[in-house]
Amino acid sequence: SLDVVEKLKSQQDGDYFLTSLLIQPLSLNKSNGNKVHVDFLMKQKKTFVFHGKENDIGGDICIAKSVSLRNRDYTVFLNADAMGKSLQGAGGALVLGAAVQSILERTIVVESVKQLYAERWLKNAFLELHRLFEGFDCSMLVSLVMGLIDDKTGLVYYINAEHPWSVLYRDGNAEFIEKSGLFRKLGTPFSDEAFQIRTFQLKTGDVLILGSDGRDDIEIDSENGHRVINEDESLFLKHVENGNGKLESIYESILTKGKLTDDFSLLRLSYKENETSVSRAIRKESLDLLRKAKTFVKEKNFDSAISSLEDALKIHPDSAEIRRDLIRLHFRNKDYKNAASILNEYIEDYPGDSDMIYLASYCFKKNQELGKAIDMAERIRLRNPGHPSNLVQLAELYLKVGNISKSEKILSFAKSADPDSKGLSDLTESLKKEKSIPANGFDPV
């Protein structure tokens, strides 16, 4: 009977080994950005020996890859934990890894995918993964954090689906960047009507640490000999600080408090870690021009104010403050063409400024660039689905391009967000009139 047990054990270890071989090429760090650096640390709970070599297997997986969207470089990242022990968890990680790699491959070769904005790409990717796991009828669930970092600006776009909160390590201090969850695990039914992408602006030298719940579920030594599992999620912040934001040091700090009881994975993202922050102080000549511009505005001499700001911008072409002031002045002057021209460049340099993206949508609408206006408004809707003014504007834009069903849907969201929102009643009437006109454009006889 011992021989039978050993034979079964050998067969099981063979299954573990083959499954682990399938997962290995899926859990890869293929990021190659100069400003964004990614590291993994993985310790699966289940270990086994096959043909004299020790391996491990579990449900945690990390993925990173450099991609290009709209001719901008991004780093895609994912840290996930598939529910279940050993083979079940590994099966979930295998399915997830294969699906993510397929999405990444499409991003490289399919032109229409490469033209997506980061928000839309992330939504599409998440929904594709979610629908895949919904097909398992809740028998295979996955928690994860996935997102993209804009390599140039350090803006992070991300989604957390019931995963431990992400940690920012800045100037020797660690803190959570989330305070609440928005999504349940992959595979749990949900409505995407209020879908939201979170954004976070990294600064030079910042580090983000993502990790599965194995980082928290450590067995703590107790005085009476009973098994005690840590329930303090904030304890991980101390480990990040003790380890100076370095993965191996964080792992060692955790082991000083107890032993691991679950699959354990950490993913580390750093932005311009070896660079020093450059001062962008405005020179005296520019400050004088800004003061002149403010004086001209008070006198309602907008043309002279614009001229002063343009001179200041020649001295400081990268100044976000001067560009914002110039955009607002053109907007106030109802010069939507020049406002949109500056906004185009500004949004490329500061994609985290949602207020300016909203303003760009309005300017594009005024310039009859309706496609661009819709793109900007949809980006805002993904970041802030309850923005009443943006929803009204987006519904109006869809009405202008003849997409009545979409306009009605967005309008219903706007009414839910703020029933008293400006422009709602007029837009509702416009929709009624549009729907009453027959398809041939003639009134009925």
C-alpha positions as CSV (number, residue, x, y, z in Angstrom):
1,S,0.0,0.0,0.0
2,L,3.0,2.3,0.6
3,D,4.1,1.7,-2.9
4,V,0.6,2.7,-4.2
5,V,0.7,5.9,-2.1
6,E,4.2,6.8,-3.4
7,K,3.1,6.1,-7.0
8,L,0.0,8.4,-6.5
9,K,2.2,11.1,-4.9
10,S,4.6,10.9,-7.9
11,Q,1.7,11.2,-10.3
12,Q,0.4,14.2,-8.4
13,D,3.8,15.9,-8.3
14,G,4.0,15.3,-12.1
15,D,0.7,17.1,-12.5
16,Y,2.0,20.0,-10.4
17,F,5.2,20.1,-12.4
18,L,3.4,20.2,-15.8
19,T,1.0,22.9,-14.6
20,S,3.9,25.0,-13.2
21,L,5.6,24.7,-16.6
22,L,2.5,26.1,-18.3
23,I,2.3,29.1,-15.9
24,Q,6.0,30.1,-16.1
25,P,6.0,31.6,-19.6
26,L,2.8,33.6,-18.7
27,S,4.1,35.2,-15.5
28,L,6.8,37.3,-17.0
29,N,8.3,40.7,-16.5
30,K,8.8,42.1,-20.0
31,S,8.9,45.8,-19.1
32,N,11.7,47.7,-20.7
33,G,11.0,51.4,-19.9
34,N,13.8,53.7,-19.0
35,K,11.7,55.6,-16.4
36,V,9.5,52.9,-15.0
37,H,11.1,49.8,-13.4
38,V,9.3,46.7,-12.4
39,D,10.3,43.8,-10.0
40,F,8.5,40.7,-8.9
41,L,8.8,38.5,-5.8
42,M,6.8,35.2,-5.7
43,K,6.6,32.5,-3.0
44,Q,3.8,30.0,-3.7
45,K,2.7,28.0,-0.6
46,K,2.6,24.5,-2.1
47,T,6.1,23.1,-2.8
48,F,6.8,19.7,-4.3
49,V,9.8,17.7,-5.6
50,F,9.8,16.2,-9.1
51,H,12.8,14.3,-10.5
52,G,14.9,15.6,-7.7
53,K,14.1,19.3,-8.2
54,E,12.1,21.4,-5.8
55,N,9.4,23.6,-7.3
56,D,6.3,25.5,-6.1
57,I,2.8,26.0,-7.4
58,G,-0.1,28.3,-6.5
59,G,-2.6,30.8,-7.6
60,D,-0.6,34.0,-7.5
61,I,0.7,35.6,-10.7
62,C,2.5,38.8,-11.7
63,I,2.7,40.2,-15.2
64,A,4.4,43.3,-16.7
65,K,5.0,44.4,-20.2
66,S,5.8,47.6,-22.1
67,V,3.2,48.6,-24.7
68,S,2.4,51.6,-26.9
69,L,-1.0,53.3,-27.1
70,R,-1.5,56.3,-29.4
71,N,2.3,56.5,-29.9
72,R,2.9,56.8,-26.1
73,D,4.9,54.3,-24.1
74,Y,3.1,52.6,-21.2
75,T,4.0,49.8,-18.7
76,V,1.2,47.3,-18.2
77,F,1.2,45.6,-14.7
78,L,-0.9,43.0,-13.0
79,N,-0.7,41.3,-9.6
80,A,-3.4,38.7,-9.1
81,D,-4.5,35.9,-6.7
82,A,-6.7,33.1,-8.1
83,M,-8.8,31.5,-5.3
84,G,-8.3,27.9,-4.4
85,K,-5.5,25.6,-3.1
86,S,-2.6,24.2,-5.2
87,L,-4.0,23.0,-8.6
88,Q,-7.3,24.9,-8.4
89,G,-5.5,28.2,-7.7
90,A,-2.9,27.4,-10.3
91,G,-5.7,26.6,-12.8
92,G,-7.1,30.1,-12.3
93,A,-3.7,31.7,-12.6
94,L,-3.2,29.7,-15.9
95,V,-6.5,30.9,-17.4
96,L,-5.8,34.5,-16.3
97,G,-2.2,34.5,-17.5
98,A,-3.2,33.1,-20.9
99,A,-6.0,35.6,-21.4
100,V,-3.8,38.6,-20.3
101,Q,-1.0,37.5,-22.7
102,S,-3.6,37.3,-25.5
103,I,-4.7,40.9,-24.8
104,L,-1.1,42.1,-24.7
105,E,-0.3,40.5,-28.0
106,R,-3.4,42.1,-29.6
107,T,-2.2,45.5,-28.2
108,I,1.0,45.0,-30.1
109,V,-0.4,43.9,-33.5
110,V,-3.9,45.3,-33.9
111,E,-3.9,48.9,-35.1
112,S,-7.4,49.7,-33.7
113,V,-6.3,48.6,-30.2
114,K,-3.1,50.6,-30.4
115,Q,-5.2,53.7,-31.0
116,L,-7.2,53.4,-27.7
117,Y,-6.7,55.8,-24.9
118,A,-5.3,54.2,-21.7
119,E,-8.7,54.4,-19.9
120,R,-10.5,52.6,-22.7
121,W,-7.8,50.0,-23.1
122,L,-7.9,49.2,-19.4
123,K,-11.7,49.0,-19.3
124,N,-11.8,46.7,-22.4
125,A,-9.1,44.5,-20.9
126,F,-10.8,44.2,-17.5
127,L,-14.2,43.5,-18.9
128,E,-12.8,40.8,-21.2
129,L,-11.2,39.1,-18.2
130,H,-14.3,39.5,-16.1
131,R,-16.6,37.9,-18.7
132,L,-14.2,35.1,-19.1
133,F,-14.3,34.2,-15.4
134,E,-18.1,34.8,-15.2
135,G,-18.3,31.7,-17.5
136,F,-17.0,29.5,-14.6
137,D,-20.2,30.3,-12.6
138,C,-18.4,31.6,-9.5
139,S,-16.3,28.4,-9.2
140,M,-13.1,30.3,-10.2
141,L,-12.6,33.8,-8.7
142,V,-9.6,36.1,-9.0
143,S,-8.7,39.2,-7.0
144,L,-6.3,41.6,-8.8
145,V,-4.8,45.0,-9.3
146,M,-4.1,45.8,-13.0
147,G,-3.3,49.0,-14.8
148,L,-0.9,51.0,-16.9
149,I,1.7,53.6,-16.1
150,D,2.4,56.4,-18.5
151,D,6.2,56.1,-18.8
152,K,6.6,59.8,-19.7
153,T,4.5,61.4,-17.0
154,G,4.2,58.8,-14.2
155,L,0.4,58.8,-14.3
156,V,-1.0,55.5,-13.1
157,Y,-4.4,54.1,-14.4
158,Y,-5.5,51.2,-12.4
159,I,-8.4,48.9,-11.2
160,N,-8.5,47.0,-7.9
161,A,-10.8,44.1,-7.9
162,E,-11.1,43.1,-4.2
163,H,-7.3,42.9,-3.9
164,P,-5.2,44.2,-0.9
165,W,-4.7,47.9,-1.3
166,S,-1.8,49.3,-3.2
167,V,1.0,51.0,-1.2
168,L,2.9,54.2,-2.1
169,Y,6.4,54.4,-0.7
170,R,7.6,58.0,-0.8
171,D,10.4,59.7,1.1
172,G,10.7,56.7,3.5
173,N,7.0,56.6,4.3
174,A,4.4,54.0,3.3
175,E,0.7,54.6,2.8
176,F,-2.3,53.1,1.1
177,I,-3.4,54.9,-2.1
178,E,-6.9,53.4,-1.8
179,K,-9.4,53.9,1.0
180,S,-12.3,51.8,-0.5
181,G,-13.0,49.1,-3.0
182,L,-15.0,49.5,-6.2
183,F,-15.1,46.1,-7.8
184,R,-15.6,42.5,-6.6
185,K,-13.4,39.6,-7.7
186,L,-13.2,38.6,-11.4
187,G,-16.0,36.1,-12.0
188,T,-18.5,37.8,-9.6
189,P,-21.5,39.3,-11.5
190,F,-21.6,43.1,-11.7
191,S,-22.9,45.9,-13.8
192,D,-20.5,48.0,-15.8
193,E,-22.8,51.1,-15.9
194,A,-20.8,52.9,-13.2
195,F,-17.4,51.5,-14.3
196,Q,-14.6,53.6,-12.9
197,I,-10.8,53.8,-13.6
198,R,-8.7,55.2,-10.8
199,T,-5.7,57.4,-11.5
200,F,-2.7,58.3,-9.3
201,Q,0.1,60.6,-10.1
202,L,3.6,59.3,-9.3
203,K,6.4,61.8,-8.5
204,T,10.1,61.3,-9.2
205,G,11.5,58.6,-6.9
206,D,8.1,57.1,-6.0
207,V,7.6,53.4,-5.5
208,L,4.3,51.4,-5.7
209,I,4.0,48.1,-4.0
210,L,1.2,45.6,-4.9
211,G,0.7,42.3,-3.2
212,S,-1.6,39.4,-2.6
213,D,-3.2,38.7,0.7
214,G,-0.4,36.4,1.6
215,R,1.5,39.5,2.7
216,D,-1.1,40.0,5.5
217,D,-2.1,36.4,6.4
218,I,1.0,35.5,8.4
219,E,1.0,33.2,11.4
220,I,2.1,35.1,14.5
221,D,3.8,33.4,17.4
222,S,1.5,33.5,20.4
223,E,2.4,33.0,24.1
224,N,-0.1,30.2,24.8
225,G,0.9,28.2,21.7
226,H,-2.3,28.7,19.8
227,R,-2.2,29.5,16.1
228,V,-2.9,33.2,15.5
229,I,-3.2,34.8,12.0
230,N,-2.5,38.5,11.6
231,E,-5.6,40.6,11.0
232,D,-3.9,44.0,10.9
233,E,-3.6,45.0,7.2
234,S,-1.7,48.2,8.1
235,L,1.1,46.0,9.5
236,F,2.3,45.6,5.9
237,L,3.0,49.4,5.8
238,K,5.6,48.9,8.5
239,H,7.2,46.1,6.6
240,V,7.5,48.3,3.5
241,E,9.2,51.0,5.6
242,N,11.4,48.5,7.4
243,G,12.5,47.1,4.0
244,N,13.0,50.6,2.5
245,G,10.6,49.7,-0.3
246,K,12.9,46.8,-1.5
247,L,11.0,43.5,-2.1
248,E,13.5,41.1,-0.6
249,S,13.9,43.3,2.5
250,I,10.1,43.6,2.9
251,Y,9.9,39.8,2.7
252,E,12.5,39.4,5.3
253,S,10.8,41.9,7.6
254,I,7.5,39.9,7.3
255,L,9.3,36.7,8.3
256,T,10.6,38.3,11.5
257,K,6.9,38.6,12.6
258,G,5.7,35.1,11.6
259,K,5.5,32.6,8.8
260,L,3.6,32.6,5.6
261,T,0.3,30.7,5.4
262,D,-0.7,31.4,1.8
263,D,0.7,32.1,-1.6
264,F,2.8,35.3,-1.4
265,S,3.5,37.7,-4.3
266,L,4.7,41.3,-4.5
267,L,5.1,43.5,-7.5
268,R,7.2,46.7,-7.3
269,L,6.9,49.7,-9.6
270,S,9.3,52.6,-9.4
271,Y,9.2,55.9,-11.4
272,K,12.4,57.8,-12.1
273,E,13.9,56.1,-9.0
274,N,17.5,57.2,-9.6
275,E,16.7,60.7,-10.7
276,T,16.3,63.9,-8.7
277,S,13.3,66.1,-9.0
278,V,13.9,69.2,-11.2
279,S,12.7,72.6,-9.9
280,R,10.3,74.3,-12.2
281,A,10.3,77.7,-10.4
282,I,9.1,80.6,-12.6
283,R,11.7,83.3,-13.3
284,K,11.2,86.9,-12.4
285,E,10.6,88.0,-16.0
286,S,7.7,85.6,-16.2
287,L,6.3,86.5,-12.9
288,D,6.2,90.2,-14.0
289,L,4.3,89.2,-17.1
290,L,1.9,87.1,-15.1
291,R,1.1,90.1,-12.9
292,K,0.6,92.2,-16.0
293,A,-1.8,89.6,-17.3
294,K,-3.8,89.6,-14.1
295,T,-4.0,93.4,-14.2
296,F,-5.2,93.3,-17.9
297,V,-7.9,90.7,-17.0
298,K,-9.2,93.0,-14.2
299,E,-9.4,95.8,-16.8
300,K,-11.2,93.3,-19.2
301,N,-8.4,93.9,-21.7
302,F,-8.2,90.2,-22.6
303,D,-6.1,90.6,-25.8
304,S,-3.3,92.3,-23.8
305,A,-3.6,89.7,-21.1
306,I,-3.2,86.9,-23.7
307,S,-0.2,88.7,-25.2
308,S,1.5,88.9,-21.8
309,L,0.9,85.2,-21.1
310,E,2.2,84.2,-24.5
311,D,5.4,86.1,-23.8
312,A,5.7,84.4,-20.4
313,L,5.2,81.0,-22.1
314,K,8.1,81.7,-24.5
315,I,10.3,82.0,-21.4
316,H,8.8,78.9,-19.7
317,P,7.3,76.7,-22.5
318,D,6.9,73.8,-20.1
319,S,5.0,75.8,-17.4
320,A,1.7,74.1,-16.6
321,E,0.4,77.2,-14.7
322,I,1.0,79.6,-17.6
323,R,-0.6,77.2,-20.1
324,R,-3.6,76.7,-17.9
325,D,-4.1,80.5,-17.5
326,L,-3.7,81.0,-21.3
327,I,-6.2,78.3,-22.0
328,R,-8.8,79.8,-19.6
329,L,-8.3,83.3,-21.1
330,H,-8.9,82.0,-24.6
331,F,-11.9,80.1,-23.3
332,R,-13.2,83.2,-21.6
333,N,-12.7,85.1,-24.8
334,K,-14.7,82.4,-26.6
335,D,-11.6,81.7,-28.8
336,Y,-12.2,77.9,-28.7
337,K,-9.9,77.2,-31.6
338,N,-6.8,78.6,-29.8
339,A,-7.9,77.1,-26.5
340,A,-8.2,73.7,-28.1
341,S,-4.8,74.0,-29.8
342,I,-3.0,74.6,-26.5
343,L,-5.2,72.0,-24.7
344,N,-4.1,69.3,-27.2
345,E,-0.5,69.7,-26.1
346,Y,-1.3,70.3,-22.5
347,I,-3.3,67.1,-22.1
348,E,-0.4,65.1,-23.7
349,D,2.0,66.5,-21.0
350,Y,-0.5,66.4,-18.1
351,P,-2.9,63.6,-18.7
352,G,-3.9,63.5,-15.1
353,D,-5.6,66.9,-15.2
354,S,-9.2,65.8,-15.6
355,D,-10.5,69.4,-15.4
356,M,-8.6,70.3,-18.5
357,I,-9.7,67.2,-20.4
358,Y,-13.3,68.2,-19.6
359,L,-12.6,71.7,-20.9
360,A,-11.0,70.2,-24.0
361,S,-14.2,68.3,-24.7
362,Y,-16.2,71.5,-24.5
363,C,-13.8,73.4,-26.8
364,F,-13.8,70.5,-29.4
365,K,-17.6,70.6,-29.3
366,K,-17.7,74.3,-30.0
367,N,-15.2,73.7,-32.9
368,Q,-17.5,71.0,-34.3
369,E,-14.8,68.4,-33.7
370,L,-17.4,66.0,-32.3
371,G,-15.3,62.8,-32.4
372,K,-12.6,64.4,-30.3
373,A,-15.1,65.9,-28.0
374,I,-16.7,62.5,-27.4
375,D,-13.3,60.9,-26.8
376,M,-12.5,63.4,-24.1
377,A,-15.9,63.2,-22.4
378,E,-15.7,59.4,-22.4
379,R,-12.3,59.6,-20.7
380,I,-13.8,61.8,-18.0
381,R,-16.8,59.4,-17.6
382,L,-14.4,56.5,-17.0
383,R,-12.5,58.4,-14.4
384,N,-15.6,60.0,-12.8
385,P,-18.8,58.3,-13.9
386,G,-20.9,60.6,-11.7
387,H,-19.7,63.9,-13.2
388,P,-23.1,65.6,-14.0
389,S,-21.9,68.3,-16.4
390,N,-19.8,65.8,-18.3
391,L,-22.7,63.4,-18.6
392,V,-25.0,66.1,-19.9
393,Q,-22.4,67.2,-22.4
394,L,-21.7,63.7,-23.5
395,A,-25.4,63.0,-24.0
396,E,-25.6,66.2,-26.1
397,L,-22.6,65.1,-28.2
398,Y,-24.1,61.7,-29.0
399,L,-27.4,63.4,-30.0
400,K,-25.4,65.7,-32.3
401,V,-23.8,62.7,-34.1
402,G,-27.2,60.9,-34.4
403,N,-26.6,58.2,-31.8
404,I,-30.0,58.6,-30.1
405,S,-29.9,55.4,-28.0
406,K,-26.5,56.2,-26.6
407,S,-27.6,59.8,-25.9
408,E,-30.7,58.5,-24.0
409,K,-28.6,56.1,-21.9
410,I,-26.1,58.8,-20.9
411,L,-28.9,61.2,-20.2
412,S,-30.4,58.7,-17.7
413,F,-27.1,58.5,-15.9
414,A,-27.0,62.3,-15.8
415,K,-30.5,62.4,-14.2
416,S,-29.4,59.8,-11.6
417,A,-26.2,61.7,-10.8
418,D,-28.0,65.1,-10.4
419,P,-31.6,65.6,-11.4
420,D,-31.2,69.4,-11.2
421,S,-28.1,69.5,-13.4
422,K,-27.9,72.5,-15.8
423,G,-29.0,71.7,-19.3
424,L,-30.9,68.5,-18.5
425,S,-34.4,69.8,-19.3
426,D,-33.3,71.4,-22.6
427,L,-31.5,68.2,-23.7
428,T,-34.5,66.1,-22.7
429,E,-36.7,68.2,-24.9
430,S,-34.2,68.0,-27.8
431,L,-34.2,64.2,-27.5
432,K,-38.0,64.1,-27.6
433,K,-38.1,66.2,-30.7
434,E,-35.4,64.2,-32.4
435,K,-37.3,60.9,-31.7
436,S,-40.6,62.4,-33.0
437,I,-39.0,63.1,-36.5
438,P,-39.5,60.1,-38.9
439,A,-36.5,58.4,-40.4
440,N,-37.1,60.1,-43.8
441,G,-36.9,63.5,-42.2
442,F,-40.5,64.6,-43.2
443,D,-43.4,65.3,-40.9
444,P,-46.2,62.8,-41.2
445,V,-49.2,63.9,-43.3
